[in-house]
Amino acid sequence: MISNISKAVFVVIMLISPLNMITAQKIGIFDNSQDVGSVKHEGSSIYNPENQSYTMTGSGTNMWGEHDEFQYLWKSIQGDFILRVHLEFVGDGVDPQRKIGWMIRDNFHEDSRHVNASIHGDGLTSLQFRRTKGGETEQVVQSLDKAPDVVQLERIGNTYIMSTAKYGQPLESTEIEMNLRNEVFVGLGICSHNPDVVEKAIFKNVRIIKPVDPDYQPYRDYIGSHLEVMDVETGDRKILASFDHSIQAPNWTQDGKTLIYNSNGVLYKYELATGKISMLNTGFANDNNNDHVLSIDGTKIGISHHNADDERKSSIYYLPIEGSDTPIKVTKDGVGHSYFHSWSKDDKKMIFTANRKGKYDIYEVEVATGKETQLTDLETLDDGSEYSPDNKFIFFNSNRTGTMQLWKMDANGKNQVQLTFDKYNDWFPHFSPDEKSIVFISFPEDIDSSTHPFYKHCLIRSMPVGGGEPKAIAYIYGGQGTINVPSWSPDSKYIAFVSNTCMF
C-alpha cells in the first residue's frame, strides 16, 4: 500500500519530471526549444498550426570552434532518419555569417559532438561537424553563393548526407562519416553570429521522416502515410491527416470538398472542411488497387478491382460517385490485367494499361461495349496514360528509350513523341483543369525503370502542357501511391498526394 506522503511525492515528481515538461511544451512536431550555450538574448520558437510553419528568433556568437550558441527547436530520435525543410531568413540581417539549418547533437552541452547543415546569410552552404566533445568544428563547403532554400539532412548508420537546392531545382548532395549516439537530438537552429543581435527565420514544409527498414518486403511490409495538399504556385504544403498504415492515390471530387483515396483495397472519402473519413461503398469490389479516377462530369468513378472470378486479375469497373453495391464491369474476363487511368471527355471511353500478348501496352476501351483498341505496341512498358482535356492527345510514360520518360501521342495512338529527357524515371502525367500544366512524379535514376516502387526519394515536378523544362515543386519520401491518379483541385491551385514515414 502507498502512503499519502508517498503519493504526494510521486505526484510532485511526475509534475516536475523532464518528460512531463517536454510534453507540456511540445511545439508542432518537436519536443521543445531552448537556447544552447551562453547567449545574451533569449531566442524563441513559435509554431503556426494554420500553415504548419515555424518562426524562430535567436542570437549567439557562433556555431563553430569548440562551442556553440544558438536557439534550438528539437526532437529526440533514434536510428536512421531524414530531415527536410524549406527555410528563409527574415530581413537583410546584420552579420553575413548568420546561420540557419538542421542540427543533430548528442546533447545540449555547448561543446557537444554534432552534425549540422548550415545556410549562411551570405549564401555559403556547409556540412559542419564536431567529431569529439570540445573539439574543433570542421566543415565541407558545398556552395559559396547559391543560397539554397531547401535543406535535407539524412542519417544512414554513421553516414550523414546533406542535400540542398534552390526551390525548383534538383537536390545536390555531400556526405561525411561521423560517430554520434544512436539516440540523438535533431532539430532546427538559428544563430545570429553576433552576441548583441537577434535574427529571425521562417521554416516551412518541415518533415522528420523515419524511413523503411532496408530489408522490407514490398507489397507485404508497409509504413505510415501522410495525406498532404500543396499550393502549386508557392510550394507550401500541409499535412491533412497521418496514418500508421498505407494510404494511396488521393484525388479530388468535382465540388472541391472531398478527397478519395485507397487503403487496403477499399476506397475512402476525406472531407476537407471537417476531416471526417468515411468509406465509399464499392460493393463486391473490395480488392481495389490505386487506379481510381473520377469521370469528367464527376458523376462516376472508375476503379481497378482484382477480380476473384478471373484469378484476381485486375479488371475495370465503374459506379456512381455516391457508391454502389454493384459496380458495372467494363473489361472482359480472361484477357489479362487491366489498370485504369483516364476517362475520355464525353465519358464514353477509358484508356488503361493492359497486359495483353504477354506485355504491357496502352489500350482504349468503349465503356458501353467493352470493345478494346490497342494504342501502343512495343516490348517495353507503356503506362500512366491520360487524355488531354480536349481529347486530342494522350500523355503517358514509357521506358522505350531506357529510363522511364513522359511521352505524348495523338488520341488514336499515332505520332508518339518524347517529352522529357533527363536522368529521372518519370511517371503518371496529370493535366491541370485549366489546361496549363502537367504534374508528375520523378523517381531516382537508380531504380528499375519498369517499376515505380515504394519509399524512395522522389520529386513531384511540373511542366507546361506545351513542353519545357520541368520544375521540382515537392521533395518527398514516397513513390508508389503518391500521385498515381489525377489529383488536381478543380481550381488548379492545389494538388493532393501521399508521402511516407514510419510513425513515431
C-alpha positions as CSV (number, residue, x, y, z in Angstrom):
1,M,0.0,0.0,0.0
2,I,1.3,3.5,-0.9
3,S,1.1,6.1,1.9
4,N,-0.5,9.5,1.4
5,I,3.0,11.1,1.7
6,S,4.4,8.7,-0.9
7,K,1.5,9.5,-3.2
8,A,2.2,13.2,-2.8
9,V,5.9,12.8,-3.5
10,F,5.0,10.7,-6.6
11,V,2.7,13.4,-7.9
12,V,5.3,16.1,-7.3
13,I,7.9,14.0,-9.2
14,M,5.5,13.5,-12.1
15,L,4.7,17.2,-12.3
16,I,8.4,18.3,-12.4
17,S,9.8,15.4,-14.4
18,P,11.6,16.4,-17.7
19,L,9.2,14.1,-19.6
20,N,6.1,15.9,-18.5
21,M,7.8,19.3,-19.0
22,I,8.7,18.3,-22.6
23,T,5.1,17.1,-23.3
24,A,3.6,20.3,-21.9
25,Q,5.8,22.4,-24.1
26,K,5.6,20.4,-27.3
27,I,6.0,22.7,-30.4
28,G,4.4,21.3,-33.5
29,I,6.3,18.1,-34.3
30,F,9.1,19.0,-32.0
31,D,9.5,18.1,-28.3
32,N,10.7,21.5,-27.1
33,S,13.0,24.5,-27.8
34,Q,15.8,26.2,-25.9
35,D,19.0,28.2,-26.2
36,V,22.2,26.3,-26.3
37,G,25.3,28.0,-24.9
38,S,25.5,31.3,-23.1
39,V,23.5,33.6,-25.4
40,K,23.0,37.2,-24.4
41,H,19.4,37.4,-25.8
42,E,16.8,34.7,-25.3
43,G,15.6,33.1,-28.5
44,S,12.1,31.8,-29.4
45,S,10.4,29.1,-31.5
46,I,6.7,29.5,-32.4
47,Y,4.5,27.1,-34.4
48,N,1.7,28.3,-36.6
49,P,-0.8,25.4,-36.9
50,E,-2.7,27.0,-39.8
51,N,0.1,26.7,-42.3
52,Q,2.3,24.3,-40.2
53,S,5.3,26.7,-40.3
54,Y,7.8,27.7,-37.6
55,T,9.1,31.1,-36.8
56,M,12.4,31.2,-34.8
57,T,14.5,34.0,-33.4
58,G,18.0,33.6,-32.0
59,S,21.2,35.3,-31.1
60,G,24.6,33.7,-30.3
61,T,28.3,34.3,-31.1
62,N,28.6,31.3,-33.4
63,M,28.1,27.6,-34.1
64,W,31.8,26.9,-34.6
65,G,35.1,26.3,-32.9
66,E,34.9,24.5,-29.6
67,H,31.4,25.6,-28.5
68,D,28.1,26.7,-29.9
69,E,25.5,29.4,-29.1
70,F,22.1,29.3,-30.8
71,Q,18.4,28.8,-30.5
72,Y,17.4,25.1,-30.9
73,L,14.0,23.6,-31.8
74,W,14.5,19.9,-31.2
75,K,13.2,16.4,-31.0
76,S,14.7,13.2,-29.6
77,I,15.0,10.4,-32.2
78,Q,16.8,7.0,-32.7
79,G,18.2,5.2,-35.7
80,D,18.1,6.4,-39.3
81,F,16.1,9.5,-40.3
82,I,15.6,12.1,-43.0
83,L,15.2,15.8,-42.1
84,R,13.8,18.2,-44.7
85,V,12.8,21.9,-44.6
86,H,12.1,24.9,-46.8
87,L,13.7,27.9,-45.0
88,E,14.5,31.6,-45.2
89,F,15.8,34.5,-43.1
90,V,13.5,37.4,-42.4
91,G,15.2,40.7,-43.3
92,D,18.7,41.6,-44.5
93,G,20.3,40.8,-41.2
94,V,23.5,42.2,-39.6
95,D,26.3,39.6,-40.0
96,P,26.7,37.7,-43.3
97,Q,27.7,34.6,-41.3
98,R,24.4,34.3,-39.5
99,K,23.2,30.6,-39.8
100,I,20.0,28.6,-40.1
101,G,19.6,24.9,-40.8
102,W,19.3,21.4,-39.3
103,M,21.3,20.4,-36.2
104,I,22.0,16.9,-34.9
105,R,23.6,16.6,-31.4
106,D,24.5,14.1,-28.8
107,N,23.3,16.5,-26.1
108,F,22.6,20.2,-25.2
109,H,26.1,21.0,-23.9
110,E,27.6,23.8,-25.9
111,D,30.6,21.6,-26.8
112,S,28.7,18.5,-27.8
113,R,29.5,16.4,-30.8
114,H,27.2,17.4,-33.7
115,V,26.5,17.4,-37.4
116,N,24.7,20.4,-38.9
117,A,23.6,21.5,-42.4
118,S,24.0,25.3,-42.3
119,I,22.9,28.0,-44.7
120,H,24.8,31.3,-44.0
121,G,23.4,34.7,-44.6
122,D,25.8,35.3,-47.5
123,G,24.7,32.1,-49.2
124,L,27.5,29.9,-48.2
125,T,26.3,26.3,-47.6
126,S,28.2,23.9,-45.5
127,L,28.0,20.5,-43.8
128,Q,29.6,21.2,-40.4
129,F,30.6,18.7,-37.7
130,R,32.4,18.3,-34.3
131,R,33.8,14.8,-34.0
132,T,34.8,15.0,-30.3
133,K,33.3,16.7,-27.3
134,G,35.0,20.1,-27.0
135,G,36.9,19.5,-30.3
136,E,37.2,21.9,-33.2
137,T,34.3,22.2,-35.7
138,E,35.1,21.1,-39.3
139,Q,33.1,21.7,-42.4
140,V,32.6,20.6,-46.0
141,V,31.6,23.6,-48.1
142,Q,29.1,22.6,-50.7
143,S,28.4,26.1,-52.2
144,L,29.7,29.6,-51.7
145,D,26.9,31.7,-53.2
146,K,23.9,29.6,-54.2
147,A,21.9,30.4,-51.1
148,P,19.6,27.3,-51.3
149,D,16.3,27.4,-49.5
150,V,15.6,23.6,-49.4
151,V,17.8,21.7,-47.0
152,Q,17.8,18.0,-46.3
153,L,20.0,16.1,-43.8
154,E,19.8,12.3,-43.7
155,R,21.4,9.7,-41.4
156,I,22.1,6.2,-42.7
157,G,24.1,4.4,-40.0
158,N,27.2,6.6,-39.4
159,T,26.8,8.4,-42.8
160,Y,25.3,11.9,-42.8
161,I,24.2,13.3,-46.1
162,M,23.4,16.9,-46.7
163,S,21.3,17.7,-49.8
164,T,20.3,21.2,-50.8
165,A,18.5,23.0,-53.6
166,K,17.2,26.3,-54.7
167,Y,13.4,25.6,-54.8
168,G,12.5,24.2,-58.1
169,Q,15.9,22.6,-58.8
170,P,17.2,19.1,-58.1
171,L,19.0,18.4,-54.8
172,E,22.8,18.4,-54.7
173,S,24.5,16.2,-52.0
174,T,27.6,15.9,-50.0
175,E,28.3,13.5,-47.1
176,I,30.6,12.6,-44.2
177,E,31.2,9.6,-41.9
178,M,30.6,10.5,-38.3
179,N,30.0,8.6,-35.0
180,L,27.1,10.0,-32.9
181,R,24.9,8.3,-30.4
182,N,22.0,6.2,-31.7
183,E,19.6,8.4,-29.7
184,V,20.3,12.0,-30.7
185,F,18.6,15.3,-30.7
186,V,17.6,16.6,-34.1
187,G,16.1,20.0,-34.9
188,L,16.2,23.4,-36.4
189,G,18.8,26.0,-35.3
190,I,19.3,29.8,-35.8
191,C,22.5,31.7,-34.8
192,S,23.0,35.5,-35.4
193,H,26.8,35.3,-35.3
194,N,26.7,38.4,-33.3
195,P,26.0,38.2,-29.5
196,D,24.2,41.6,-29.5
197,V,21.9,40.8,-32.4
198,V,18.7,38.7,-32.6
199,E,17.9,37.3,-36.1
200,K,14.7,35.8,-37.3
201,A,13.8,33.0,-39.8
202,I,10.8,31.1,-41.1
203,F,10.8,27.3,-41.7
204,K,8.1,25.7,-43.9
205,N,7.4,22.2,-45.1
206,V,9.2,20.8,-42.1
207,R,9.4,17.0,-42.2
208,I,11.1,14.5,-39.9
209,I,10.9,11.1,-41.6
210,K,11.7,7.7,-40.4
211,P,12.5,5.6,-43.5
212,V,11.5,2.0,-44.1
213,D,13.8,-0.8,-42.9
214,P,16.4,-1.7,-45.6
215,D,15.2,-5.4,-45.7
216,Y,11.5,-4.6,-46.0
217,Q,9.4,-6.7,-48.5
218,P,7.4,-4.6,-51.0
219,Y,3.7,-5.2,-51.0
220,R,4.0,-7.1,-47.7
221,D,5.6,-4.5,-45.3
222,Y,4.2,-1.0,-45.2
223,I,5.0,2.1,-43.2
224,G,2.8,5.1,-42.3
225,S,1.3,7.8,-44.6
226,H,0.7,11.5,-44.7
227,L,-2.2,12.8,-46.7
228,E,-1.0,16.2,-48.0
229,V,-2.1,19.1,-50.1
230,M,0.2,21.6,-51.7
231,D,-0.2,25.1,-53.2
232,V,1.3,24.6,-56.6
233,E,2.3,28.2,-57.0
234,T,4.1,28.6,-53.7
235,G,5.1,25.1,-52.9
236,D,3.6,25.4,-49.4
237,R,2.4,22.0,-48.1
238,K,0.0,21.0,-45.4
239,I,-0.5,17.5,-43.8
240,L,-4.2,16.9,-43.5
241,A,-4.1,13.5,-41.8
242,S,-1.5,10.9,-40.8
243,F,-2.0,7.2,-40.7
244,D,0.1,4.3,-39.3
245,H,-0.7,2.3,-42.4
246,S,-0.5,2.7,-46.2
247,I,-3.0,5.0,-47.9
248,Q,-2.5,5.7,-51.6
249,A,-3.6,7.9,-54.6
250,P,-5.8,10.7,-53.5
251,N,-8.0,12.6,-56.0
252,W,-10.4,15.5,-55.7
253,T,-14.1,15.4,-56.3
254,Q,-15.5,18.0,-58.7
255,D,-17.0,20.2,-55.9
256,G,-13.6,20.5,-54.3
257,K,-14.9,19.3,-51.0
258,T,-13.6,15.8,-50.8
259,L,-10.6,13.7,-51.4
260,I,-10.9,10.0,-52.3
261,Y,-8.0,7.6,-51.6
262,N,-7.3,3.9,-51.4
263,S,-6.3,1.8,-48.4
264,N,-6.1,-2.0,-48.2
265,G,-8.3,-2.4,-51.3
266,V,-11.1,-0.1,-50.1
267,L,-11.8,3.5,-51.1
268,Y,-12.3,6.2,-48.5
269,K,-13.6,9.8,-48.6
270,Y,-11.8,12.6,-46.6
271,E,-14.0,15.7,-46.1
272,L,-11.7,18.7,-46.3
273,A,-13.9,21.0,-44.2
274,T,-14.3,18.7,-41.2
275,G,-11.6,16.0,-41.6
276,K,-14.3,13.3,-41.4
277,I,-13.3,10.0,-43.0
278,S,-15.9,7.5,-44.4
279,M,-15.9,4.5,-46.7
280,L,-17.0,4.8,-50.3
281,N,-19.3,1.8,-51.0
282,T,-17.9,-0.2,-53.9
283,G,-19.9,-3.3,-53.1
284,F,-18.2,-6.6,-54.0
285,A,-15.2,-4.7,-55.4
286,N,-13.3,-4.6,-52.2
287,D,-9.9,-5.5,-53.6
288,N,-9.1,-2.3,-55.5
289,N,-5.7,-1.1,-56.4
290,N,-4.8,2.6,-56.6
291,D,-6.2,3.3,-60.1
292,H,-9.5,5.0,-59.3
293,V,-10.4,8.0,-61.4
294,L,-13.5,10.2,-61.5
295,S,-15.4,10.8,-64.7
296,I,-15.1,14.2,-66.4
297,D,-18.6,15.2,-65.3
298,G,-17.8,14.0,-61.7
299,T,-20.8,11.7,-61.5
300,K,-19.0,8.4,-61.8
301,I,-15.8,6.8,-60.6
302,G,-13.8,4.1,-62.4
303,I,-11.9,1.5,-60.4
304,S,-9.5,-1.3,-61.0
305,H,-10.5,-4.3,-58.9
306,H,-8.7,-7.7,-58.5
307,N,-11.4,-9.9,-59.9
308,A,-11.8,-13.2,-57.9
309,D,-13.6,-14.7,-60.8
310,D,-10.6,-14.2,-63.0
311,E,-7.7,-15.4,-60.9
312,R,-7.5,-12.0,-59.2
313,K,-6.5,-10.2,-62.4
314,S,-7.2,-6.5,-62.3
315,S,-10.4,-5.6,-64.1
316,I,-12.0,-2.2,-64.8
317,Y,-15.4,-1.2,-63.3
318,Y,-17.3,2.0,-62.7
319,L,-20.0,3.1,-60.3
320,P,-21.9,6.3,-59.2
321,I,-19.8,8.7,-57.2
322,E,-22.2,8.1,-54.3
323,G,-21.2,4.5,-54.2
324,S,-23.0,1.2,-55.2
325,D,-23.3,-2.4,-54.2
326,T,-23.0,-3.4,-57.9
327,P,-20.2,-1.8,-59.9
328,I,-20.5,-2.2,-63.7
329,K,-17.8,-4.2,-65.4
330,V,-16.1,-2.8,-68.4
331,T,-13.2,-5.1,-69.4
332,K,-13.7,-8.8,-70.1
333,D,-12.6,-11.8,-68.1
334,G,-9.7,-14.0,-69.4
335,V,-7.9,-11.3,-71.3
336,G,-5.2,-10.2,-68.7
337,H,-4.7,-7.4,-66.2
338,S,-6.3,-4.1,-66.9
339,Y,-5.2,-1.0,-64.9
340,F,-7.5,2.1,-65.4
341,H,-6.1,5.6,-65.9
342,S,-8.3,8.1,-67.6
343,W,-11.8,8.8,-69.0
344,S,-12.5,10.5,-72.3
345,K,-14.0,13.9,-72.4
346,D,-17.5,12.5,-73.1
347,D,-17.1,9.7,-70.6
348,K,-17.7,7.1,-73.3
349,K,-14.2,5.7,-73.4
350,M,-11.4,4.8,-71.0
351,I,-7.7,4.3,-71.5
352,F,-5.7,1.9,-69.4
353,T,-2.6,-0.2,-69.1
354,A,-3.3,-3.7,-70.3
355,N,-1.4,-6.9,-70.1
356,R,-2.1,-8.4,-73.5
357,K,0.0,-10.6,-75.7
358,G,2.5,-11.2,-72.9
359,K,3.4,-7.5,-72.5
360,Y,2.0,-4.2,-71.2
361,D,0.7,-1.6,-73.6
362,I,-1.9,1.2,-73.6
363,Y,-5.4,0.3,-74.7
364,E,-8.6,2.2,-75.2
365,V,-12.0,0.6,-74.3
366,E,-15.6,1.6,-75.1
367,V,-17.4,1.8,-71.8
368,A,-20.7,0.6,-73.2
369,T,-19.5,-2.4,-75.2
370,G,-16.1,-3.4,-73.8
371,K,-14.5,-3.2,-77.2
372,E,-10.8,-2.6,-76.9
373,T,-8.4,-0.8,-79.3
374,Q,-4.6,-1.2,-78.9
375,L,-2.8,2.2,-79.0
376,T,0.9,1.3,-78.3
377,D,2.7,-1.8,-79.3
378,L,6.3,-2.2,-78.0
379,E,8.1,-4.8,-76.0
380,T,9.0,-2.1,-73.4
381,L,6.5,-0.8,-70.8
382,D,3.9,1.9,-71.6
383,D,1.8,3.1,-68.6
384,G,0.2,6.1,-66.9
385,S,-1.9,7.3,-69.8
386,E,-4.2,10.3,-69.5
387,Y,-6.3,12.2,-72.1
388,S,-5.6,15.8,-72.7
389,P,-8.7,17.9,-71.7
390,D,-9.6,18.5,-75.4
391,N,-9.3,14.7,-76.0
392,K,-6.9,15.3,-78.9
393,F,-3.9,13.8,-77.3
394,I,-2.8,11.1,-74.8
395,F,0.1,11.7,-72.4
396,F,1.8,8.7,-70.9
397,N,5.1,7.3,-69.6
398,S,7.3,4.8,-71.4
399,N,10.8,3.3,-70.9
400,R,11.3,2.6,-74.5
401,T,14.5,4.8,-74.6
402,G,16.0,3.3,-71.4
403,T,14.8,5.4,-68.4
404,M,11.1,6.0,-67.9
405,Q,10.2,9.3,-69.6
406,L,7.0,11.2,-70.5
407,W,5.5,10.8,-74.0
408,K,2.7,12.3,-76.0
409,M,0.7,10.8,-78.8
410,D,-2.5,11.5,-80.8
411,A,-5.6,10.1,-79.3
412,N,-5.6,7.3,-81.9
413,G,-2.1,6.3,-80.9
414,K,-0.2,7.9,-83.8
415,N,2.7,10.4,-83.7
416,Q,4.3,9.3,-80.5
417,V,6.8,12.0,-79.2
418,Q,9.1,12.0,-76.2
419,L,8.7,15.0,-73.8
420,T,11.3,14.6,-71.0
421,F,14.9,13.7,-71.4
422,D,16.7,13.7,-68.1
423,K,18.2,11.1,-65.7
424,Y,15.0,10.6,-63.6
425,N,12.3,8.0,-64.1
426,D,9.1,9.9,-64.8
427,W,5.6,8.5,-64.2
428,F,1.9,9.5,-64.2
429,P,1.5,12.8,-66.0
430,H,-1.7,14.7,-64.8
431,F,-3.3,17.7,-66.5
432,S,-4.4,20.7,-64.5
433,P,-8.1,21.5,-65.0
434,D,-7.1,24.9,-66.5
435,E,-5.1,23.0,-69.2
436,K,-1.9,24.9,-68.4
437,S,0.3,22.5,-66.5
438,I,1.2,18.8,-66.1
439,V,2.4,17.4,-62.8
440,F,4.1,14.0,-62.5
441,I,6.4,12.1,-60.1
442,S,10.1,11.6,-60.8
443,F,11.7,8.5,-59.3
444,P,15.5,8.4,-58.8
445,E,17.8,7.1,-61.5
446,D,18.9,4.0,-59.5
447,I,15.7,2.1,-59.8
448,D,14.5,-0.4,-62.4
449,S,12.7,1.8,-65.0
450,S,9.9,-0.7,-65.3
451,T,8.9,-0.2,-61.6
452,H,7.5,2.6,-59.5
453,P,8.5,1.4,-56.0
454,F,7.5,2.5,-52.6
455,Y,9.7,4.5,-50.2
456,K,12.2,6.4,-52.4
457,H,13.5,10.0,-52.5
458,C,11.3,11.4,-55.3
459,L,10.3,14.7,-56.8
460,I,6.9,15.9,-57.8
461,R,7.6,18.1,-60.8
462,S,5.6,20.3,-63.1
463,M,5.9,21.5,-66.7
464,P,3.8,23.5,-69.2
465,V,1.4,21.5,-71.3
466,G,3.2,22.7,-74.4
467,G,6.5,21.3,-73.1
468,G,9.5,22.9,-71.4
469,E,12.0,22.4,-68.5
470,P,10.4,20.5,-65.6
471,K,10.4,22.3,-62.2
472,A,10.5,20.5,-58.9
473,I,7.6,21.6,-56.8
474,A,7.9,19.0,-53.9
475,Y,10.7,16.9,-52.5
476,I,9.2,13.8,-50.9
477,Y,9.9,10.4,-49.4
478,G,7.3,8.3,-51.2
479,G,6.7,6.7,-54.6
480,Q,4.1,4.1,-55.3
481,G,0.7,5.5,-54.3
482,T,2.0,9.1,-54.0
483,I,0.3,10.6,-57.1
484,N,-0.8,7.6,-59.3
485,V,-4.2,9.3,-60.2
486,P,-5.3,12.8,-61.3
487,S,-5.0,14.8,-58.1
488,W,-5.5,18.4,-59.0
489,S,-8.1,20.6,-57.2
490,P,-10.9,21.8,-59.5
491,D,-9.5,25.4,-59.5
492,S,-6.0,24.2,-60.5
493,K,-4.4,25.7,-57.4
494,Y,-3.6,22.6,-55.4
495,I,-2.6,19.0,-55.7
496,A,-3.1,16.2,-53.2
497,F,-0.6,13.5,-52.7
498,V,0.8,10.9,-50.2
499,S,4.2,10.9,-48.5
500,N,5.5,8.2,-46.2
501,T,7.2,7.7,-42.9
502,C,7.3,5.3,-40.1
503,M,5.2,6.9,-37.3
504,F,6.9,7.9,-34.0
